[in-house]
Amino acid sequence: MIAGWHYGSTTSSGVASAEVVSQGRQIYSDRCAACHGTDLEGQPDWRSPLPSGRLPAPPHDASGHTWHHPDDVLFRIVKEGTATIVAGGYESDMPGFGGVLSDAEIRAVLADIKSTWPERESSYQERVSQGN
């Protein structure tokens, strides 16, 4: 069971407890690291399409673009899959985890990822999450 989240919505940019971040780290390790890397580094050459035409898994560290997205978009990507968020028939190898992870578990994974970002990226992501 996931410990309490300091905010209940999927879009808030509050700070998660250390326990939630730790739980998110374990879930990330179990469910996400195979594609996105154990150190959030993503797959090699992640900006170049694979032979399938789909993009490799991007990094979630400061070198990637995850921190450019507001909380509600990140939550929906994890829950529903990338293809459901991106318009125009976009195809992705990123599945939705809504049938596998609870909302609290998804928020915990995102809290773990966000806890690794430097101040500049964290501040930017918090601002876009608040609509500024």
C-alpha positions as CSV (number, residue, x, y, z in Angstrom):
1,M,0.0,0.0,0.0
2,I,1.2,3.5,-0.9
3,A,1.6,5.9,2.0
4,G,-0.3,9.1,2.1
5,W,0.2,11.6,-0.6
6,H,0.5,15.2,0.5
7,Y,-2.0,16.2,-2.1
8,G,-4.9,14.3,-3.4
9,S,-5.4,15.4,-7.0
10,T,-3.5,14.2,-10.0
11,T,-2.5,17.7,-11.0
12,S,-1.1,19.3,-7.8
13,S,2.6,20.2,-7.6
14,G,3.0,19.8,-3.9
15,V,5.9,17.9,-2.3
16,A,5.6,14.2,-1.7
17,S,6.9,12.6,1.5
18,A,10.2,10.7,1.6
19,E,8.2,7.5,2.1
20,V,6.1,8.1,-1.1
21,V,9.3,8.9,-3.1
22,S,10.9,5.7,-1.8
23,Q,7.8,3.7,-2.7
24,G,7.8,5.3,-6.1
25,R,11.5,4.4,-6.6
26,Q,10.7,0.8,-6.0
27,I,7.7,0.8,-8.4
28,Y,9.9,2.6,-11.0
29,S,12.5,-0.1,-10.6
30,D,10.0,-2.8,-11.0
31,R,7.9,-1.3,-13.8
32,C,9.8,1.5,-15.6
33,A,13.5,1.0,-15.4
34,A,13.6,-1.8,-18.1
35,C,12.8,0.9,-20.7
36,H,13.6,4.2,-19.1
37,G,16.8,3.1,-17.4
38,T,17.8,2.4,-13.8
39,D,19.2,6.0,-13.6
40,L,16.3,7.6,-15.5
41,E,18.7,7.8,-18.5
42,G,16.3,6.5,-21.2
43,Q,17.2,4.4,-24.1
44,P,20.2,5.2,-26.3
45,D,19.6,7.7,-29.2
46,W,16.1,8.4,-27.8
47,R,15.4,11.2,-30.2
48,S,15.8,9.0,-33.3
49,P,13.0,6.7,-34.5
50,L,13.5,3.0,-34.2
51,P,13.0,0.8,-37.3
52,S,9.3,0.6,-36.2
53,G,9.1,4.4,-36.6
54,R,8.4,4.7,-32.9
55,L,10.8,6.7,-30.6
56,P,12.8,4.9,-27.9
57,A,12.0,5.5,-24.3
58,P,13.1,9.0,-23.3
59,P,15.1,9.9,-20.2
60,H,13.3,11.2,-17.2
61,D,16.4,13.0,-15.8
62,A,17.2,16.6,-16.5
63,S,18.5,15.7,-20.0
64,G,15.1,14.6,-21.2
65,H,11.8,16.5,-21.7
66,T,9.7,15.0,-18.9
67,W,10.1,18.1,-16.8
68,H,8.6,20.2,-19.6
69,H,5.2,18.7,-19.0
70,P,2.7,19.6,-16.3
71,D,1.7,17.1,-13.7
72,D,-1.7,16.3,-15.2
73,V,-0.1,15.4,-18.6
74,L,2.6,13.2,-16.9
75,F,-0.1,11.4,-14.9
76,R,-2.2,10.7,-18.0
77,I,0.8,9.5,-20.0
78,V,1.6,6.9,-17.3
79,K,-2.0,6.0,-16.7
80,E,-3.3,5.9,-20.3
81,G,-0.1,5.6,-22.5
82,T,1.6,8.2,-24.6
83,A,-0.4,7.5,-27.8
84,T,-3.7,8.5,-26.1
85,I,-2.2,11.9,-25.1
86,V,-0.4,12.8,-28.4
87,A,-2.8,13.6,-31.3
88,G,-2.5,12.7,-34.9
89,G,-2.3,8.9,-34.8
90,Y,1.0,9.0,-32.8
91,E,2.2,5.5,-32.0
92,S,4.3,4.6,-29.0
93,D,5.7,1.6,-27.2
94,M,4.7,3.3,-23.9
95,P,1.6,1.4,-22.6
96,G,-0.8,2.8,-20.2
97,F,-0.4,1.5,-16.6
98,G,-3.8,2.3,-15.4
99,G,-4.8,-1.3,-15.2
100,V,-1.6,-2.2,-13.4
101,L,-0.9,0.7,-11.1
102,S,-3.2,2.6,-8.8
103,D,-3.4,6.4,-9.1
104,A,-1.4,6.6,-5.8
105,E,1.3,4.4,-7.3
106,I,1.5,6.5,-10.4
107,R,1.8,9.6,-8.3
108,A,4.5,7.9,-6.3
109,V,6.5,7.1,-9.4
110,L,6.2,10.6,-10.6
111,A,7.3,11.9,-7.2
112,D,10.4,9.8,-7.4
113,I,11.3,11.0,-10.8
114,K,10.6,14.6,-9.9
115,S,12.7,14.3,-6.7
116,T,15.8,13.8,-8.9
117,W,15.5,17.0,-10.9
118,P,17.8,20.0,-10.3
119,E,16.2,23.2,-9.0
120,R,15.9,24.8,-12.4
121,E,14.0,21.9,-13.9
122,S,11.8,21.4,-10.8
123,S,10.9,25.1,-10.7
124,Y,10.0,25.1,-14.3
125,Q,7.9,22.0,-14.0
126,E,6.1,23.4,-11.0
127,R,5.2,26.6,-12.9
128,V,3.8,24.7,-15.9
129,S,1.8,22.5,-13.6
130,Q,0.3,25.5,-12.0
131,G,-0.6,27.0,-15.4
132,N,1.9,29.8,-15.3
